[in-house]
């Protein structure tokens, strides 16, 4: 049986770096893993999704990184509306880790529609295991609002059975050198949130 993780967010939130960090962790631990990126108008604040699939203890090989509806063990949502958009992809025994940040899409900005209210409550009402955190606040505390992605990785690390040292090494291997201290602090804050 393979494990499936999805990272969903808005362009500029760092979903690609998050999947790169996780992919690096898996490779360094000797797992067969596949990563796929889907960019939808990401440079204009559009939806960005990355899929990561890896073998679990059964040793079953991964043939495709694509995650279908009801297949994701974990969905890491960097933004509330993206959590709502992808909720049907989490499996019954899965978990959603959701940043409470709201980034208004253009139809909301122009007043054509209203931002959905009580997204967390609606997701919980589906019986889904939900973990929420204010990753933007924690990222700012770490030293940069741009480290929301690494805060979310820290939160996700508590749900997976990899050592803290392996996670930190993956962050060091993938994060830009000039922001490494901030990203390590962001990871720690997310892990302890």
C-alpha positions in Angstrom: 0.0 0.0 0.0 1.4 3.4 -0.9 1.0 6.6 1.1 -0.4 9.7 -0.6 0.2 13.3 0.5 -1.2 16.4 -1.1 0.0 20.0 -0.7 -2.6 22.6 -1.8 -2.3 26.3 -1.8 -2.2 29.5 -3.8 0.7 30.6 -6.0 3.5 32.2 -4.0 2.8 30.2 -0.8 5.6 27.7 -1.3 3.7 24.5 -2.0 6.5 23.5 -4.5 9.2 23.9 -2.0 7.2 21.9 0.6 6.8 19.0 -1.8 10.5 19.2 -2.6 11.5 19.1 1.1 9.2 16.1 1.6 10.5 14.4 -1.5 14.1 14.9 -0.4 13.2 13.4 3.0 11.7 10.3 1.4 14.7 9.8 -0.9 17.2 10.3 1.9 15.3 7.6 3.9 15.5 5.2 0.9 11.8 5.3 -0.1 10.5 4.8 -3.6 8.7 8.2 -4.1 7.1 10.1 -6.9 6.3 13.9 -6.9 4.0 15.7 -9.3 3.2 19.4 -9.5 0.1 21.0 -11.0 0.3 24.8 -11.6 -2.9 26.7 -12.3 -2.3 30.4 -12.9 0.1 30.2 -10.0 1.8 33.4 -10.8 -1.6 35.2 -10.5 -2.6 33.8 -7.2 -4.2 30.7 -8.6 -4.4 27.2 -7.2 -1.2 25.1 -6.9 -1.3 21.4 -6.0 1.5 18.9 -5.6 1.1 15.2 -5.1 3.6 12.9 -3.3 3.2 9.2 -3.2 5.6 6.8 -1.6 5.9 3.2 -0.6 5.0 2.3 2.9 6.4 -0.7 4.9 4.9 -3.2 2.4 7.5 -2.1 -0.1 5.0 -1.7 -2.9 6.5 0.4 -5.7 5.0 3.7 -6.7 4.0 3.9 -10.4 2.3 7.3 -10.5 2.3 10.3 -8.2 -1.3 11.3 -9.0 -3.7 11.1 -6.1 -7.4 10.4 -6.9 -10.5 11.4 -4.8 -10.6 9.6 -1.5 -7.0 8.6 -1.7 -5.0 11.2 0.3 -3.7 10.1 3.7 -2.8 13.7 4.4 -3.7 17.0 2.8 -1.7 20.0 3.8 -3.8 23.0 2.9 -1.9 26.4 2.9 -5.1 28.4 2.6 -8.7 27.9 3.7 -10.5 28.0 0.3 -7.9 25.5 -1.1 -8.8 23.1 1.8 -12.5 23.3 0.8 -11.6 22.8 -2.9 -9.6 19.6 -2.2 -11.6 18.0 0.7 -13.0 15.2 -1.4 -9.5 13.9 -2.0 -8.8 12.9 1.7 -9.6 9.3 2.6 -11.9 8.4 5.5 -9.0 7.7 7.8 -7.0 10.7 6.5 -6.2 14.0 8.0 -6.3 17.6 6.8 -3.7 20.0 8.2 -5.1 23.5 7.4 -3.6 27.0 7.7 -6.4 29.3 8.8 -5.1 32.1 6.4 -7.6 33.5 3.9 -6.3 34.7 0.5 -9.1 36.3 -1.4 -9.4 35.2 -5.0 -10.2 37.8 -7.7 -14.0 37.2 -7.7 -14.1 37.9 -4.0 -11.8 41.0 -4.4 -14.1 42.4 -7.1 -17.2 41.7 -5.0 -18.7 39.2 -7.5 -18.9 36.5 -4.7 -18.3 36.3 -1.0 -15.6 34.2 0.6 -17.0 31.0 2.0 -17.7 31.1 5.7 -17.0 28.5 8.3 -14.9 26.3 6.0 -13.3 24.5 9.0 -16.7 23.7 10.5 -18.0 22.4 7.2 -15.0 20.1 6.7 -15.2 18.8 10.3 -18.9 18.1 9.8 -17.9 15.6 7.1 -16.2 13.5 9.8 -12.7 14.4 8.6 -9.8 14.7 11.1 -8.7 18.3 11.0 -5.8 20.1 12.5 -5.7 23.9 12.2 -3.0 26.4 12.8 -2.3 30.0 12.0 0.8 29.4 10.0 1.1 33.0 8.8 1.4 34.2 12.4 4.0 31.5 13.2 5.9 32.3 10.0 6.1 35.9 11.0 7.3 34.9 14.5 10.0 32.9 12.8 11.1 36.0 10.9 9.4 35.8 7.5 5.8 35.5 6.3 7.2 33.6 3.3 8.0 30.6 5.6 4.3 29.5 5.9 5.2 26.5 3.9 7.9 25.3 6.3 5.6 26.0 9.3 3.1 23.6 7.6 5.8 21.0 7.1 6.6 21.2 10.8 3.0 20.5 11.6 2.8 17.6 9.1 6.0 16.1 10.6 4.1 15.2 13.8 1.8 12.9 11.7 4.6 10.9 10.0 7.1 8.5 11.4 10.4 10.2 10.4 13.0 11.5 12.8 13.4 15.1 13.6 17.0 15.0 12.4 15.8 13.6 9.0 13.2 16.4 8.6 15.8 19.1 9.6 18.3 17.7 7.1 15.7 17.8 4.3 14.9 21.5 5.2 18.7 22.3 5.1 19.1 20.5 1.8 16.2 22.3 0.1 15.7 25.7 1.7 17.6 28.7 0.3 20.8 29.2 2.4 20.1 32.8 3.1 16.8 31.9 4.8 17.9 28.7 6.5 17.8 29.9 10.1 14.3 31.4 9.6 13.1 28.1 7.9 14.5 25.9 10.7 12.7 28.2 13.3 9.5 28.1 11.2 9.7 24.3 11.1 10.2 24.1 14.9 7.2 26.4 15.5 5.0 24.4 13.2 6.0 21.1 14.8 5.2 22.5 18.3 2.0 24.2 17.3 
